[in-house]
Amino acid sequence: MADRVHGKVALVTGGALGIGEACCKLFAREGAKVAVTDVKEKEGEAVANAIRDAGGDAVFMKHDVASEEDWKRVVDGVGGKWGRLDVLVNNAGIGATTNAEDDTLEKWRRLMSVNLDGVFLGTKYAIRAMKKSGGGAIINISSVLGLVGDGGAASYCASKGGIRLLTKSAALYCAKAGYPIRVNSVHPGYVWTPMVRTAAEGTGDAAATRKYLESLHPLGRLGEVEDVAYGVLYLASDEAAFVTGAELVIDGGYTAQ
């Protein structure tokens, strides 16, 4: 076990699968205590168990990020168990392939409640907890579609773009208030997570869709969850002590074109 985040207490939303799972396991290997939160109880418990079996310290908490009461309960629970909160990774999110003409208000609001409201609530309650802990790092998982548009992902683009500027606002607020809390966003390209795989399968030809998505990235492949997790680890660590309000793009060249 290494020590890039040794002794830190980290809370990772959407920690049961994909990028969130990779972040939880990497943080634990690097010495952090990890709160794995998700609505998926079976999968989330499995991640926490795997961390403990490997000698780490982790707990699973069921958590709907769109619920303010859940945020209060989870952040209080982390404080009650470990006495502090040092790192929050706002990773939980849902996807949608809808355009601005055909999307429905109901679906729009549902996506926003998870992708954007959840990040707002997490940032709000993390700041309050980290002030008591003496500082910390908030990492908000956005997307390349928070930087550039996609005609078939109106609500998703809006939510991820919102995360980008919410991050900058929160970073400036904390810095100017004198809080030693850094807030940054991460913008992955397409990663073969369960969410992306499900969307690809919905096209009727997952293999062809994957090949197309790979072609969008100059490096010629999709991202791996570990590609993103290592970037998140950097922002969570003291190595990034002078980094706040920044965008870490991990996209295989997608947005360089």
LUMBADREN-851445 format. One record per residue (C-alpha): residue number from 1; residue in three letters; x, y, z. Coordinates in Angstrom, 1 decimal, always signed. Example, Ala and Ser with C-alpha at 12.3 -4.5 7.8 and 13.67 -1.06 7.14 Angstrom:
BEGIN
zaza, bakol, c1, c2, c3
1, ala, +12.3, -4.5, +7.8 .
2, ser, +13.7, -1.1, +7.1 .
***
This chain:
BEGIN
zaza, bakol, c1, c2, c3
1, met, +0.0, +0.0, +0.0 .
2, ala, +1.4, +3.4, -1.0 .
3, asp, +0.6, +6.7, +0.7 .
4, arg, -0.4, +9.4, -1.8 .
5, val, -3.6, +10.0, +0.2 .
6, his, -2.5, +8.3, +3.4 .
7, gly, -4.7, +9.0, +6.4 .
8, lys, -7.3, +11.0, +4.3 .
9, val, -11.0, +10.2, +4.5 .
10, ala, -12.6, +10.1, +1.1 .
11, leu, -16.3, +9.9, +0.0 .
12, val, -16.9, +8.7, -3.5 .
13, thr, -20.5, +8.8, -4.9 .
14, gly, -21.5, +6.3, -7.6 .
15, gly, -18.7, +4.1, -6.1 .
16, ala, -20.3, +0.8, -6.9 .
17, leu, -19.3, +0.6, -10.6 .
18, gly, -17.1, +2.1, -13.3 .
19, ile, -15.0, +5.1, -12.6 .
20, gly, -16.3, +5.4, -9.0 .
21, glu, -15.3, +1.8, -8.2 .
22, ala, -11.9, +2.4, -9.6 .
23, cys, -11.5, +5.6, -7.6 .
24, cys, -12.5, +3.8, -4.4 .
25, lys, -10.1, +1.0, -4.8 .
26, leu, -7.2, +3.2, -5.9 .
27, phe, -7.7, +5.6, -3.0 .
28, ala, -7.7, +2.6, -0.6 .
29, arg, -4.5, +1.3, -2.1 .
30, glu, -3.0, +4.7, -1.6 .
31, gly, -3.9, +4.8, +2.1 .
32, ala, -7.2, +6.6, +2.3 .
33, lys, -10.3, +5.5, +4.3 .
34, val, -13.1, +5.3, +1.8 .
35, ala, -16.9, +5.8, +2.0 .
36, val, -18.4, +4.0, -1.0 .
37, thr, -21.8, +5.5, -1.7 .
38, asp, -24.4, +4.5, -4.3 .
39, val, -28.0, +3.5, -4.8 .
40, lys, -26.8, +0.0, -5.9 .
41, glu, -26.4, -1.7, -2.5 .
42, lys, -25.2, -5.2, -3.6 .
43, glu, -22.5, -3.8, -5.9 .
44, gly, -21.5, -1.1, -3.4 .
45, glu, -21.1, -3.5, -0.6 .
46, ala, -19.0, -5.7, -2.8 .
47, val, -16.6, -2.8, -3.4 .
48, ala, -16.3, -2.0, +0.3 .
49, asn, -15.8, -5.7, +1.1 .
50, ala, -13.0, -6.0, -1.6 .
51, ile, -11.2, -3.0, -0.1 .
52, arg, -11.4, -4.5, +3.5 .
53, asp, -10.3, -7.9, +2.2 .
54, ala, -7.2, -6.3, +0.8 .
55, gly, -6.4, -4.7, +4.1 .
56, gly, -8.0, -1.3, +3.6 .
57, asp, -10.6, +0.6, +5.5 .
58, ala, -14.0, +1.2, +3.8 .
59, val, -17.7, +1.4, +4.4 .
60, phe, -20.7, +1.3, +2.1 .
61, met, -23.6, +3.7, +2.5 .
62, lys, -26.7, +3.7, +0.4 .
63, his, -27.0, +7.2, -1.1 .
64, asp, -29.4, +8.9, -3.5 .
65, val, -27.4, +12.0, -4.5 .
66, ala, -30.5, +13.8, -5.6 .
67, ser, -31.7, +13.7, -1.9 .
68, glu, -30.6, +16.5, +0.4 .
69, glu, -31.5, +14.4, +3.4 .
70, asp, -29.3, +11.6, +2.1 .
71, trp, -26.4, +14.0, +1.8 .
72, lys, -26.8, +15.2, +5.3 .
73, arg, -27.0, +11.6, +6.6 .
74, val, -24.0, +10.4, +4.6 .
75, val, -21.7, +13.3, +5.4 .
76, asp, -22.7, +13.1, +9.1 .
77, gly, -22.1, +9.3, +8.9 .
78, val, -18.6, +9.8, +7.6 .
79, gly, -17.8, +12.3, +10.3 .
80, gly, -19.2, +10.0, +12.9 .
81, lys, -17.1, +7.1, +11.8 .
82, trp, -13.8, +8.7, +11.0 .
83, gly, -14.1, +12.2, +12.5 .
84, arg, -13.4, +14.2, +9.3 .
85, leu, -13.9, +14.5, +5.6 .
86, asp, -10.9, +15.3, +3.4 .
87, val, -11.9, +14.3, -0.1 .
88, leu, -15.2, +14.2, -2.0 .
89, val, -15.5, +12.8, -5.5 .
90, asn, -18.8, +13.7, -7.0 .
91, asn, -18.9, +10.9, -9.5 .
92, ala, -22.5, +9.6, -9.5 .
93, gly, -24.4, +10.4, -12.7 .
94, ile, -26.8, +9.1, -15.3 .
95, gly, -26.7, +9.3, -19.1 .
96, ala, -29.2, +10.2, -21.8 .
97, thr, -29.2, +10.3, -25.6 .
98, thr, -31.8, +12.9, -26.3 .
99, asn, -31.8, +16.0, -28.4 .
100, ala, -33.1, +19.5, -27.6 .
101, glu, -36.3, +19.0, -29.6 .
102, asp, -37.4, +15.6, -28.5 .
103, asp, -36.3, +15.5, -24.8 .
104, thr, -39.1, +15.7, -22.2 .
105, leu, -39.2, +18.0, -19.2 .
106, glu, -39.7, +15.0, -17.0 .
107, lys, -36.6, +13.3, -18.3 .
108, trp, -34.6, +16.5, -18.3 .
109, arg, -35.4, +17.2, -14.6 .
110, arg, -34.6, +13.6, -13.6 .
111, leu, -31.1, +13.8, -15.2 .
112, met, -30.5, +17.2, -13.7 .
113, ser, -31.5, +16.1, -10.3 .
114, val, -28.7, +13.4, -10.3 .
115, asn, -26.0, +15.0, -12.4 .
116, leu, -26.2, +18.6, -11.4 .
117, asp, -28.3, +18.9, -8.2 .
118, gly, -26.3, +16.0, -6.7 .
119, val, -23.0, +17.8, -7.4 .
120, phe, -24.3, +21.0, -5.9 .
121, leu, -25.5, +19.3, -2.8 .
122, gly, -22.3, +17.3, -2.4 .
123, thr, -20.2, +20.4, -2.8 .
124, lys, -22.4, +22.3, -0.3 .
125, tyr, -22.2, +19.8, +2.5 .
126, ala, -18.5, +18.9, +1.8 .
127, ile, -17.5, +22.5, +2.2 .
128, arg, -19.2, +22.6, +5.5 .
129, ala, -17.6, +19.4, +6.7 .
130, met, -14.2, +20.2, +5.4 .
131, lys, -14.1, +23.6, +7.1 .
132, lys, -14.3, +21.6, +10.4 .
133, ser, -11.6, +19.2, +9.2 .
134, gly, -9.2, +21.9, +8.3 .
135, gly, -9.5, +21.7, +4.5 .
136, gly, -9.9, +19.2, +1.7 .
137, ala, -10.4, +18.6, -2.0 .
138, ile, -13.6, +18.3, -4.0 .
139, ile, -13.4, +16.6, -7.4 .
140, asn, -16.4, +16.9, -9.6 .
141, ile, -16.6, +14.4, -12.5 .
142, ser, -17.8, +16.2, -15.6 .
143, ser, -17.2, +15.0, -19.1 .
144, val, -15.8, +16.1, -22.5 .
145, leu, -19.4, +16.9, -23.1 .
146, gly, -19.1, +19.5, -20.5 .
147, leu, -16.6, +21.2, -22.8 .
148, val, -18.0, +20.6, -26.3 .
149, gly, -21.4, +19.8, -27.5 .
150, asp, -23.1, +16.7, -28.9 .
151, gly, -26.4, +17.2, -30.7 .
152, gly, -27.8, +14.0, -29.4 .
153, ala, -27.1, +14.6, -25.7 .
154, ala, -28.7, +17.9, -24.8 .
155, ser, -29.5, +17.3, -21.2 .
156, tyr, -26.3, +15.5, -20.5 .
157, cys, -24.2, +18.3, -22.0 .
158, ala, -26.1, +20.9, -20.0 .
159, ser, -25.6, +19.0, -16.8 .
160, lys, -21.9, +18.4, -17.4 .
161, gly, -21.4, +22.0, -18.5 .
162, gly, -23.1, +23.1, -15.4 .
163, ile, -20.7, +21.0, -13.3 .
164, arg, -17.8, +22.8, -15.0 .
165, leu, -18.8, +26.3, -14.0 .
166, leu, -20.2, +25.3, -10.6 .
167, thr, -16.8, +23.9, -9.9 .
168, lys, -15.1, +27.2, -10.8 .
169, ser, -17.5, +29.2, -8.7 .
170, ala, -17.1, +27.0, -5.6 .
171, ala, -13.3, +27.1, -6.0 .
172, leu, -13.3, +30.9, -6.1 .
173, tyr, -15.7, +31.0, -3.2 .
174, cys, -13.5, +28.8, -1.0 .
175, ala, -10.3, +30.5, -2.0 .
176, lys, -11.6, +34.0, -1.3 .
177, ala, -13.2, +32.9, +2.0 .
178, gly, -9.9, +31.6, +3.1 .
179, tyr, -11.0, +28.0, +3.3 .
180, pro, -8.2, +25.6, +2.4 .
181, ile, -10.6, +23.7, +0.2 .
182, arg, -9.7, +23.0, -3.5 .
183, val, -12.4, +22.3, -6.0 .
184, asn, -11.6, +20.9, -9.5 .
185, ser, -13.4, +19.1, -12.3 .
186, val, -12.4, +16.1, -14.4 .
187, his, -13.5, +15.7, -18.0 .
188, pro, -13.1, +12.1, -19.3 .
189, gly, -13.6, +11.1, -22.8 .
190, tyr, -15.6, +8.0, -23.5 .
191, val, -14.8, +5.2, -21.1 .
192, trp, -16.2, +1.7, -21.4 .
193, thr, -18.2, +1.9, -18.2 .
194, pro, -21.5, +0.1, -17.6 .
195, met, -23.3, +3.3, -18.5 .
196, val, -21.6, +3.7, -21.9 .
197, arg, -21.9, +0.0, -22.6 .
198, thr, -25.6, +0.1, -21.9 .
199, ala, -26.1, +3.0, -24.2 .
200, ala, -24.1, +1.2, -26.9 .
201, glu, -26.2, -1.9, -26.5 .
202, gly, -29.3, +0.3, -27.0 .
203, thr, -28.2, +1.1, -30.5 .
204, gly, -28.7, -2.6, -31.5 .
205, asp, -25.0, -3.0, -32.5 .
206, ala, -22.7, -2.5, -29.5 .
207, ala, -19.6, -3.6, -31.4 .
208, ala, -20.1, -1.1, -34.2 .
209, thr, -20.9, +1.6, -31.7 .
210, arg, -17.8, +0.9, -29.7 .
211, lys, -15.7, +1.1, -32.8 .
212, tyr, -17.3, +4.4, -33.7 .
213, leu, -16.6, +5.8, -30.3 .
214, glu, -13.0, +4.7, -30.4 .
215, ser, -12.6, +6.5, -33.7 .
216, leu, -13.5, +9.8, -32.0 .
217, his, -10.4, +9.6, -29.9 .
218, pro, -7.0, +10.4, -31.6 .
219, leu, -5.3, +7.8, -29.4 .
220, gly, -7.5, +5.2, -31.1 .
221, arg, -9.1, +3.7, -28.0 .
222, leu, -11.6, +4.3, -25.3 .
223, gly, -10.5, +5.2, -21.9 .
224, glu, -10.0, +2.8, -19.0 .
225, val, -11.5, +3.5, -15.6 .
226, glu, -8.0, +3.6, -14.2 .
227, asp, -7.0, +6.4, -16.6 .
228, val, -9.6, +8.6, -14.9 .
229, ala, -9.0, +7.3, -11.4 .
230, tyr, -5.3, +8.3, -11.4 .
231, gly, -6.2, +11.8, -12.4 .
232, val, -8.7, +12.0, -9.6 .
233, leu, -6.1, +10.7, -7.2 .
234, tyr, -3.7, +13.4, -8.2 .
235, leu, -6.3, +16.1, -7.5 .
236, ala, -7.2, +14.6, -4.2 .
237, ser, -3.5, +14.4, -3.1 .
238, asp, -1.3, +17.1, -1.7 .
239, glu, +0.6, +17.0, -5.0 .
240, ala, -2.2, +19.2, -6.3 .
241, ala, -1.9, +21.8, -3.5 .
242, phe, -1.8, +24.7, -5.9 .
243, val, -4.6, +23.5, -8.2 .
244, thr, -8.1, +24.8, -7.8 .
245, gly, -10.8, +25.8, -10.2 .
246, ala, -9.1, +23.8, -12.9 .
247, glu, -10.3, +21.3, -15.6 .
248, leu, -8.4, +18.1, -15.9 .
249, val, -9.1, +16.7, -19.3 .
250, ile, -8.5, +12.9, -19.7 .
251, asp, -9.9, +12.2, -23.2 .
252, gly, -7.3, +10.6, -25.5 .
253, gly, -7.3, +13.8, -27.5 .
254, tyr, -11.0, +14.1, -28.1 .
255, thr, -11.2, +17.8, -27.4 .
256, ala, -7.9, +18.7, -29.1 .
257, gln, -9.4, +18.3, -32.5 .
***
